[in-house]
Amino acid sequence: MSTEHRGTGQRKIGQRIDPARPNLHAFGSMLDEYGIGFVRIETSSSKILNLNRSFANFLGRELTGVVGTLLTDCLNEDSQADFIRLIESVGIRAGERAEEVFSVSVKDGSRRWLRFSLVAEADEDGPKDECNATVIDLTQAMKAEEELRLANDRFDSAQETSRVGSWEWKEGDEYAWWSKQLYALHRMDPDRGPVSFEDFMLMVAPKDRETIIRVNQPPFLPGDVRRFEFSSNPAVGPQRHFAATVWMTEIDGRLVRRGTTQDVTRQVELVKALEQSEVNLRELVSHTAEGSAVLNLDGLFIQADEKFASMLGCNPEDLVGQPIQKFAEAESQRAIEERFLNRTHAEAYEIQLQHVDEYWAWLLLSSAPLLNDDGQFVGVQVKALDITHRKQVEILAKHASQARAKLKSLTSRERQVLAQIVDGQMNKVIANRLDISEKTVERHRSNLMKKLEAHSVAELVRISITAEVMTAS
């Protein structure tokens, strides 16, 4: 009787051990064929009781070396508490399914994201201290999502740095898609929603609206590229100037217009300033009469007319008896000694003389020997033209060329950092905008100082702006 009872008890114990476990082994092996992980864990401790080869591979470990270890030890610290909470809640809701994504530390030091789908086991006595989970590796998907986010951030940063916005408009749609930077260029709030063609036209200067309407006239053919320039409406803020490119493409049989818009306000203003400078120079040359003066053999002024004296901010009588060398800078003094007091022929050259207002005036001098009735050389007759303005433009162009040559030595990232510095941004802001660390920004600043031979931020800004003059011209 007792023996029979013991045998019955063994049979019951055998049933409680779970005759389905061999089926779970087979289930895990079947999931291996599809690259899906399987793991059986102790709910109270997260100890791994069983697993398939795919799950072991997810952890970067050998199949036999994982059984008996705690699954939470494989998780990153920021995931451990959440995983414990999840399996505890699953144990309470035996038979229900729970799903969540956790990051795990792989043995080689890398990181993976795994989606666990857990179901707790139960028998006739209630929930058991065990649960089963299928596991899918989402690492590639998560990395792709992160890469997409970083690419979008870099795209926004690049557009902001270069002051370029982009847009897309599908034929037949009422509204166009605008990039974040395009909203910024037109001083519009992205939260206001999509922009219609009519909304955009209100932001355009009235004189340029006809140009934009003409550019957007059909027919449109895939591959068409159209370029135009326009200005913002001065009624909605300070006027800005833009250069735009539109190209046509076809997607799924539907014509799509895509475009970029760049803020070229600074370049336009510099070009206008240079053009006005040239106009002023031509007017100056055409309306300015030559000044004249007579000097003796030692270079002393014997006489000077009012025009010549005014070029130095003096009265004619103030110059008489003064040596011209007194007003000249060092190189011009040598030119006067070697060429100015020439006894044989007329000659023209440029010299620098100091104005009474303490700036250097550039004069184009034409000198000719002055002879007495006996044919003896007694002095020099000079004609002078003030070319200060022209020389300033030449010097500016020279400095711009030198600055541009220096900028060519910069890397793409150093150019981005320089653009942010010119805009007056602090290191922390630059780091956030370019998605780099502040220490990296500081290193780029140091490299900029060395490559551009600058000793201060003010010099960096000056070099950048000077180079833009050359680019605009």
Summary of the structure (lengths in Angstrom):
residues: 473
radius of gyration: 41.0
end to end distance: 111.3
largest distance: 162.2
contacts: 1323
relative contact order: 0.06
helix: 48%
strand: 28%
